[in-house]
Amino acid sequence: MNLSFPLGTEPMKDLPTSVRAAAIDRFGGPEVLTIHSLPVPVADPSEVLIAIDTAGVGIWDTEMRAGKWTSGRRRFPLVLGTDGAGTIAAVGSRIRRFDVGDAVYAYSFDNPKGGFYAEYVAVPAEAVGHIPKRLDLRQAGAIPTTGLTALQGIDDALRLKKGESIIIHGAAGGVGTLAVQFAKLRDARVFATASGEDGIALVRRLGADTAIDGKHEDITAAAHRFAPQGVDAVLALTGRAVELCIDAVHQRGRVAYPNGVEPQPKKRRGIEIISYDAVVGARQFEHLSRAVEAARLDVPIATVFSLAEARQAHERLEEGHVLGKIVLRVV
C-alpha cells in the first residue's frame, strides 16, 4: 500500500504504511480494547502527523470506550486517547509553526482521525504545542488535557489572584496535582482535599498549604479554620462532597468545575458557579508552556503501561485512587 499525502504535505522519510493502535470494535468494558493494525492517518493541509511516544489515559477515555462522550454514529475500529506527546512526522502545506522532527504535545478530544493510543495520530495544528524545555516526552504526554484544564480553571474560570484562598477538591488526581502548582504560581493559599495518607502527602509536597482526607475529615470545619472569613474560590474536580466545600465559600466567592464532574455543584445565592471546558489553541498551549516553566512543574505519573496493556490501564483507572496520571508508553 502506498501512502498518499495532500499536495504540499512534507513527511519524514521511511514512514510505515500501517500502525499499531489500541482500539475498540464495539463499546463495552476494558476487555474490548485490543491491538489493531491500521493505516497510517494522513495529515490534511491544516494538520500535522505526530509519531506518538506517550499517550495520556483519562477517565474520559473509559467513558468513550463505554459509549459516552461521542458525537454522531461512530465508525469502528475506534482508536481511543485524547492527548499525548511525540515528534512531528509530517506537516500540512498550510503549517508554519512546526517542522518535521519537532517535539510536541497535543490535545484533541474525540479526534475524527483517531485518538492517541496509536503509533501515529493526525490532528489539527491548532491542537498542538511545542513541549516546554523542562519536560521530557513522558511527562509532556501526561499533561495536555489535564494541564489545560487545570490552568484554565485557575486563570480563566476563577481568575485567581495573589493572596486569595482556594479549595482544590480532588487535588491528588491528574488535574488536581497540576492545579495545586498553578495556584501556588499565582501566590494563592491552597487548601487541598485528597484521599489516603499517600494522597495527602503528595499534594503537600506539591505545595498545598493545608491538605485533608476529603472522605474522612470534616471539610467545612477544616476550611473555616483555614480561612475564617470564608474561602475565595473552589476548583471542584470531583462532585463527591463538593457542597461541603461550597459551604466554606464567602459571599461573592467563586466555584469552578470542568464539565463532566458529577454531581454538578448547585447554585448558591451570592456565589458564582462556573462550568468550563478546556480550550485548545496555539495561544492556550503557549500559556500552558509558560506556566509549566514558571512553576517548575512536577508531573506525577501514577503508572506507565505499554500500548499493548491499554486494557490493564483502563482497569487500573477504574479501580480508583490514582495519584497523578496514568500513561501509555507507545514506543
VOGU-3710 file (C-alpha; in Angstrom, 3 decimals, decimal comma):
1> mnlsfplgte> 0,000/0,000/0,000  1,372/3,427/-0,904  0,830/6,423/1,335  -0,766/9,381/-0,401  -0,191/12,795/1,183  -2,015/16,007/0,179  -0,070/18,311/-2,104  2,407/20,329/-0,048  2,500/17,942/2,922  6,076/17,225/3,975
11> pmkdlptsvr> 6,575/13,790/5,589  9,648/12,395/7,290  11,445/9,621/5,452  10,521/5,957/5,849  7,030/6,372/7,263  5,361/2,980/7,697  2,200/2,048/5,848  0,448/0,724/8,953  0,491/1,444/12,686  -0,238/-0,409/15,895
21> aaaidrfggp> -3,124/1,081/17,827  -5,211/0,201/20,880  -8,753/0,395/19,525  -12,269/-0,921/20,074  -14,629/-2,679/17,667  -17,641/-2,099/19,918  -18,490/-0,218/23,075  -18,050/-2,043/26,365  -15,712/-2,764/29,258  -11,909/-2,742/29,268
31> evltihslpv> -11,869/-6,119/27,510  -12,962/-4,507/24,215  -9,615/-2,669/23,960  -7,314/-4,696/21,697  -4,312/-4,072/19,470  -5,120/-3,379/15,814  -3,021/-2,819/12,721  -4,431/0,231/10,935  -3,421/2,524/8,053  -1,265/5,499/8,942
41> pvadpsevli> -3,586/8,537/9,206  -2,888/11,236/6,632  -2,394/14,877/7,635  -4,511/17,377/5,700  -3,069/20,823/4,819  -4,033/22,272/8,233  -2,912/19,230/10,228  0,259/17,590/11,477  1,113/13,916/11,790  2,714/13,017/15,138
51> aidtagvgiw> 4,759/9,916/15,898  3,494/9,251/19,421  5,871/8,429/22,274  3,445/8,691/25,217  -0,343/8,869/25,410  -2,327/10,036/28,415  -5,062/7,863/29,930  -8,012/9,711/31,452  -11,408/8,839/32,892  -12,963/10,408/29,795
61> dtemragkwt> -11,278/7,646/27,740  -13,063/4,975/29,753  -16,360/6,777/29,199  -15,749/6,936/25,442  -14,920/3,227/25,498  -18,271/2,596/27,198  -20,163/4,623/24,578  -20,411/8,004/26,315  -18,924/11,331/25,161  -19,270/10,515/21,480
71> sgrrrfplvl> -20,879/12,566/18,724  -22,986/11,009/15,992  -22,571/7,483/14,668  -19,081/6,144/15,260  -17,026/4,158/12,806  -15,164/1,178/14,175  -12,439/0,350/14,878  -12,248/3,428/17,124  -8,826/4,452/18,457  -9,093/5,966/21,929
81> gtdgagtiaa> -6,976/8,661/23,575  -7,373/12,433/23,793  -3,779/13,549/24,316  -0,115/12,664/24,119  3,366/13,713/23,074  5,795/12,765/20,361  7,646/14,007/17,291  6,265/15,688/14,181  6,379/13,181/11,313  4,642/15,277/8,627
91> vgsrirrfdv> 3,245/18,803/8,303  0,416/20,074/6,123  1,046/22,661/3,422  -0,553/25,474/5,468  1,520/24,835/8,589  4,330/27,250/9,514  4,631/26,787/13,292  6,041/23,248/13,120  8,717/21,326/11,265  9,334/17,618/10,877
101> gdavyaysfd> 11,266/16,458/13,934  9,804/18,966/16,424  8,965/17,567/19,871  5,308/18,391/20,570  2,372/17,657/22,845  -1,262/17,733/21,738  -4,881/17,538/22,877  -7,749/16,676/20,543  -10,984/15,492/22,136  -12,896/12,946/20,034
111> npkggfyaey> -10,431/13,379/17,155  -12,156/12,326/13,889  -8,994/10,621/12,549  -8,480/8,534/15,653  -7,017/9,038/19,100  -3,579/8,923/20,689  -3,448/5,239/21,632  -1,518/4,694/18,418  1,942/4,991/16,935  0,799/7,905/14,755
121> vavpaeavgh> -2,019/10,451/15,019  -3,102/13,236/12,648  -4,507/16,301/14,420  -5,236/19,962/13,608  -2,120/22,067/14,130  -4,069/24,373/16,478  -4,356/21,414/18,876  -0,571/21,092/19,165  2,148/22,899/21,131  5,920/22,758/21,414
131> ipkrldlrqa> 6,998/20,872/24,527  8,341/23,067/27,359  12,078/22,599/27,813  11,819/21,246/31,349  9,592/18,305/30,319  10,543/15,071/28,599  8,190/13,249/26,237  6,822/11,028/29,014  5,909/13,989/31,235  4,593/16,064/28,328
141> gaipttglta> 2,379/13,220/27,144  0,695/13,140/30,538  -0,466/16,763/30,687  -2,121/18,283/27,601  -5,703/17,616/28,757  -5,037/17,906/32,477  -2,665/20,862/32,146  -5,040/22,941/30,044  -7,952/22,044/32,324  -6,037/22,917/35,493
151> lqgiddalrl> -4,519/26,171/34,246  -7,709/27,473/32,645  -9,625/26,639/35,805  -7,193/28,697/37,887  -6,573/31,584/35,468  -9,646/31,890/33,251  -12,612/30,468/35,153  -11,641/31,527/38,702  -9,292/34,433/37,841  -7,316/33,574/40,972
161> kkgesiiihg> -5,309/36,447/42,441  -2,309/36,764/44,720  -3,202/36,190/48,358  -6,607/34,619/47,688  -7,595/31,319/49,253  -8,737/28,340/47,207  -10,025/24,832/47,872  -8,837/22,352/45,251  -11,237/19,478/45,719  -9,811/16,240/44,360
171> aaggvgtlav> -6,256/17,555/44,374  -4,324/14,288/44,030  -5,596/13,368/40,551  -4,250/14,240/37,129  -5,837/17,711/37,027  -5,585/18,434/40,741  -1,851/17,832/41,109  -1,219/20,436/38,413  -3,875/22,848/39,715  -2,183/22,948/43,127
181> qfaklrdarv> 1,069/24,045/41,497  -0,574/26,608/39,203  -2,474/28,090/42,162  0,796/28,439/44,084  2,335/30,032/40,982  -0,337/32,744/41,359  0,652/33,141/45,041  -2,659/31,803/46,333  -3,224/29,956/49,609  -4,191/26,376/48,782
191> fatasgedgi> -6,451/24,079/50,806  -6,383/20,654/49,154  -8,628/17,646/49,602  -7,301/14,227/48,687  -7,809/10,649/49,846  -5,459/8,481/51,848  -2,207/9,331/53,560  -0,332/8,972/50,278  -2,656/11,422/48,526  -2,297/13,970/51,329
201> alvrrlgadt> 1,489/13,608/51,309  1,601/14,117/47,538  -0,403/17,356/47,479  1,549/18,748/50,396  4,787/18,007/48,551  3,413/19,859/45,534  2,802/22,987/47,595  -0,618/22,787/49,269  -0,675/24,894/52,444  -3,218/22,577/54,064
211> aidgkhedit> -4,381/19,128/52,996  -7,030/16,819/54,451  -8,629/13,488/53,599  -11,873/14,620/51,986  -13,520/11,243/52,533  -12,943/11,004/56,267  -12,471/14,535/57,642  -14,861/17,456/58,098  -14,129/19,569/55,010  -16,228/22,576/56,006
221> aaahrfapqg> -14,823/22,838/59,523  -11,228/22,475/58,320  -11,778/25,050/55,576  -13,227/27,543/58,086  -10,117/27,138/60,210  -8,006/27,719/57,091  -9,950/30,827/56,034  -12,118/32,131/58,919  -13,660/34,871/56,749  -14,557/32,337/54,076
231> vdavlaltgr> -12,699/30,843/51,126  -12,424/32,935/47,954  -12,656/30,130/45,418  -13,186/26,402/44,845  -11,918/24,321/41,938  -14,143/21,241/42,100  -12,571/18,266/40,312  -14,899/15,728/41,886  -18,583/16,022/42,677  -18,369/13,955/45,838
241> avelcidavh> -18,842/16,195/48,912  -18,472/19,333/46,794  -21,339/21,036/48,641  -19,268/20,844/51,840  -16,545/22,832/50,086  -19,045/25,438/48,914  -20,322/25,798/52,488  -16,929/27,348/53,288  -17,042/29,963/50,485  -17,819/33,564/51,405
251> qrgrvaypng> -20,457/35,633/49,650  -19,107/36,887/46,312  -16,849/33,804/46,123  -16,415/31,653/43,004  -16,726/27,949/42,298  -15,499/26,439/39,032  -15,743/22,871/37,757  -14,891/21,179/34,450  -17,910/19,915/32,548  -18,356/16,237/33,275
261> vepqpkkrrg> -17,992/16,495/37,054  -20,971/14,770/38,663  -22,963/15,702/40,590  -22,657/19,288/39,475  -22,385/21,960/42,184  -25,755/23,501/42,988  -26,426/27,203/42,552  -25,976/29,330/45,670  -27,159/32,874/46,258  -24,201/35,264/46,145
271> ieiisydavv> -21,712/32,640/44,881  -20,682/32,445/41,234  -20,825/28,881/39,866  -18,788/28,433/36,672  -18,639/25,384/34,419  -15,995/25,226/31,735  -14,247/23,072/29,160  -10,545/23,177/28,406  -9,998/25,313/25,304  -7,283/24,299/22,874
281> garqfehlsr> -5,315/26,547/20,521  -1,836/27,914/19,834  -2,264/30,700/22,401  -3,531/28,282/25,034  -0,561/25,959/24,561  1,845/28,893/24,771  0,167/29,963/28,024  0,474/26,418/29,383  4,130/26,134/28,376  4,994/29,420/30,117
291> aveaarldvp> 3,212/28,283/33,265  4,968/24,901/33,181  8,341/26,644/33,076  7,479/29,301/35,667  6,047/26,767/38,131  8,917/24,324/37,559  6,091/21,865/37,166  6,263/18,440/38,781  4,242/15,931/36,734  3,272/12,983/38,968
301> iatvfslaea> 2,867/9,830/36,878  0,995/7,089/38,697  1,751/4,143/36,407  3,252/3,549/32,972  1,679/0,832/30,821  2,706/-0,309/27,357  0,386/0,217/24,388  -0,432/-3,496/24,497  -1,527/-3,028/28,112  -4,195/-0,409/27,354
311> rqaherleeg> -6,850/-2,736/28,764  -4,944/-3,011/32,051  -4,520/0,775/32,135  -8,307/1,203/31,947  -8,839/-1,446/34,610  -6,388/0,322/36,917  -8,038/3,697/36,309  -11,470/2,317/37,114  -10,176/0,857/40,398  -9,780/4,446/41,615
321> hvlgkivlrv> -7,249/6,126/43,926  -4,913/7,096/41,095  -2,355/9,668/42,236  -1,362/11,809/39,267  -1,756/10,466/35,726  -1,645/7,051/34,072  0,146/6,953/30,706  0,753/4,536/27,861  4,269/4,037/26,533  3,628/3,779/22,805
331> v> 7,216/3,275/21,583
//
